[in-house]
Amino acid sequence: MKLVIEPVRSKRRSVIEITSDIYPKLAQILEDNYHSRKVLLIIDQTVFAIYDKEISQPFAESSLQQTFFKIPGGEATKSVDYLLKGYKKLIENNFSRDDLIIAIGGGTVGDLAGYLASTYQRGISYIQVPTTLLAQIDSSVGGKTAINYQNKKNVIGSIYHPDQVLIDLKFLETLTNRDFNSGLGELIKYALLDNNFYHLLNKSCAEIIKRNDFNQQLLSEVIYQALRIKNNYVRFDQDDFGKRRMLNLGHTLGHALESYTDFKDYRHGEGVIIGIVFAAYISLKENRLSSTKFDEILSLIKKFNFDFNLPKKLDVSKIIELMKSDKKVRSGKINFILLKDIGEPFVTDQLTEEKISDYLEDLKCLKLV
Ligand SMILES: NC(=O)c1ccc[n+]([C@@H]2O[C@H](COP(=O)([O-])OP(=O)(O)OC[C@H]3O[C@@H](n4cnc5c(N)ncnc54)[C@H](O)[C@@H]3O)[C@@H](O)[C@H]2O)c1
């Protein structure tokens, strides 16, 4: 399955392909488009340990000069430290603007590699090979790249599209359940942004969460639909000032929870799910979402077995401070994406800090499971 993302105001376009034969495909792309160039392979160490032989194969047969940069997956990798190590590799190996970076890993490796690619010599080409569910349905496309700094999530970043995104479902077989579920968090977000996708996910969740016997066809369709929805939001608003902001559903609280725990306690998708429940709860309390729809949303999330209760000890004032320092803040106001209905998100900056704080206190006491 192939999807071409052409953001309206950008010269760069991404070709996204879901394939079951990634290595010959990659070899072909390298030979056709990047013949005799240098390639920096930024690869998740865990992924390399599992897929070492297969991954090395297309490069062994190509005319490219390769340099490996193996890094750990996880939030700590999205750091100035690893960014500087990346520049060092590029400079020491004399990379120039017509060379190439390939990111093979989850969203953290992809975000770091994308930012490195966008800033080295004002931008060199890169290819994403996402190996987690979250990266396959979300982070590898749309061009957002970022690192964290001073405990602030994605505070340094750019919008820079990869030339190609190659998605192979085989990588998902070796993900831990926790990392697979984290991807489901973002998948549920897409379901709440698109009514048709909501019905598809609702109908097929039992099949999707079966880990030992993937339904490849269904999962390909689900990934394709998620990317199609993302594309619809990104295409006309790649700079993230309008429609694209709806993709931040669940992220105002999600990012704050990640920062609150020094990126240690929550996977990205786990924070997003709690954030989605909070956004739905605010929507209900502000009389924008009916109680029937609120229950429907909770029931979908429950089907995926998420724990979405807030910790009782959560310091709400600290969470508010973190939300205020998030890059989604405009004119000093905290922004939330709320829901009028499934498939009808909207943005608001009209909630006072007192209200947000009260709703967070409510959610701490409510046992929703
Ligand atoms: N750029 C964007 O538009 C965008 C969108 C959503 C999320 N994100 C970012 O994505 C990041 C989260 O990405 P993630 O969930 O992929 O986390 P991750 O990159 O940390 O990967 C999760 C874990 O899975 C391991 N792993 C990766 N592939 C594997 C495989 N095939 N088999 C076994 N283990 C594997 C990694 O080593 C890591 O331990 C966050 O930093 C988030 O901010 C970015």
The ligand as an SDF file (V2000), in Angstrom:
LIG
                    3D

 44 48  0  0  0  0  0  0  0  0999 V2000
    7.2790   13.2690   15.2920 N   0  0  0  0  0  0  0  0  0  0  0  0
    6.0180   13.0290   15.5500 C   0  0  0  0  0  0  0  0  0  0  0  0
    5.1110   13.4560   14.8070 O   0  0  0  0  0  0  0  0  0  0  0  0
    5.6430   12.2110   16.7470 C   0  0  0  0  0  0  0  0  0  0  0  0
    4.3270   11.7410   16.8950 C   0  0  0  0  0  0  0  0  0  0  0  0
    4.0350   10.9150   17.9800 C   0  0  0  0  0  0  0  0  0  0  0  0
    5.0300   10.5770   18.8900 C   0  0  0  0  0  0  0  0  0  0  0  0
    6.2970   11.0480   18.7170 N   0  0  0  0  0  0  0  0  0  0  0  0
    7.3830   10.6800   19.6310 C   0  0  0  0  0  0  0  0  0  0  0  0
    7.6230    9.2790   19.5090 O   0  0  0  0  0  0  0  0  0  0  0  0
    8.2930    8.8570   20.7000 C   0  0  0  0  0  0  0  0  0  0  0  0
    7.7620    7.5020   21.1370 C   0  0  0  0  0  0  0  0  0  0  0  0
    8.0400    6.5570   20.1330 O   0  0  0  0  0  0  0  0  0  0  0  0
    8.0110    4.9850   20.4510 P   0  0  0  0  0  0  0  0  0  0  0  0
    6.7800    4.6550   21.1870 O   0  0  0  0  0  0  0  0  0  0  0  0
    8.2900    4.3060   19.1800 O   0  0  0  0  0  0  0  0  0  0  0  0
    9.1820    4.8060   21.5100 O   0  0  0  0  0  0  0  0  0  0  0  0
   10.6980    4.3250   21.3820 P   0  0  0  0  0  0  0  0  0  0  0  0
   11.3650    4.8280   20.1940 O   0  0  0  0  0  0  0  0  0  0  0  0
   11.3060    4.6500   22.7090 O   0  0  0  0  0  0  0  0  0  0  0  0
   10.5560    2.7390   21.2600 O   0  0  0  0  0  0  0  0  0  0  0  0
    9.9970    2.0150   22.3400 C   0  0  0  0  0  0  0  0  0  0  0  0
   10.8900    0.8230   22.7370 C   0  0  0  0  0  0  0  0  0  0  0  0
   10.7880   -0.1830   21.7450 O   0  0  0  0  0  0  0  0  0  0  0  0
   12.0920   -0.6540   21.3640 C   0  0  0  0  0  0  0  0  0  0  0  0
   11.9360   -1.1170   19.9780 N   0  0  0  0  0  0  0  0  0  0  0  0
   11.8070   -0.3710   18.8540 C   0  0  0  0  0  0  0  0  0  0  0  0
   11.5170   -1.1580   17.8000 N   0  0  0  0  0  0  0  0  0  0  0  0
   11.4870   -2.4320   18.2560 C   0  0  0  0  0  0  0  0  0  0  0  0
   11.2290   -3.6970   17.6410 C   0  0  0  0  0  0  0  0  0  0  0  0
   10.8810   -3.8150   16.3650 N   0  0  0  0  0  0  0  0  0  0  0  0
   11.3170   -4.8120   18.4170 N   0  0  0  0  0  0  0  0  0  0  0  0
   11.6360   -4.7190   19.7480 C   0  0  0  0  0  0  0  0  0  0  0  0
   11.8490   -3.5450   20.3820 N   0  0  0  0  0  0  0  0  0  0  0  0
   11.7680   -2.4120   19.6350 C   0  0  0  0  0  0  0  0  0  0  0  0
   12.9870    0.5310   21.5950 C   0  0  0  0  0  0  0  0  0  0  0  0
   14.3220    0.1540   21.8040 O   0  0  0  0  0  0  0  0  0  0  0  0
   12.3610    1.1420   22.8590 C   0  0  0  0  0  0  0  0  0  0  0  0
   12.8610    0.5140   24.0020 O   0  0  0  0  0  0  0  0  0  0  0  0
    8.0710    9.9450   21.7370 C   0  0  0  0  0  0  0  0  0  0  0  0
    9.2580   10.6370   21.9670 O   0  0  0  0  0  0  0  0  0  0  0  0
    7.0540   10.8650   21.0800 C   0  0  0  0  0  0  0  0  0  0  0  0
    7.1940   12.1890   21.5000 O   0  0  0  0  0  0  0  0  0  0  0  0
    6.6100   11.8530   17.6600 C   0  0  0  0  0  0  0  0  0  0  0  0
  1  2  1  0
  2  3  2  0
  2  4  1  0
  4  5  1  0
  4 44  2  0
  5  6  2  0
  6  7  1  0
  7  8  2  0
  8  9  1  0
  8 44  1  0
  9 10  1  0
  9 42  1  0
 10 11  1  0
 11 12  1  0
 11 40  1  0
 12 13  1  0
 13 14  1  0
 14 15  2  0
 14 16  1  0
 14 17  1  0
 17 18  1  0
 18 19  2  0
 18 20  1  0
 18 21  1  0
 21 22  1  0
 22 23  1  0
 23 24  1  0
 23 38  1  0
 24 25  1  0
 25 26  1  0
 25 36  1  0
 26 27  1  0
 26 35  1  0
 27 28  2  0
 28 29  1  0
 29 30  1  0
 29 35  2  0
 30 31  1  0
 30 32  2  0
 32 33  1  0
 33 34  2  0
 34 35  1  0
 36 37  1  0
 36 38  1  0
 38 39  1  0
 40 41  1  0
 40 42  1  0
 42 43  1  0
M  CHG  2   8   1  16  -1
M  END
$$$$
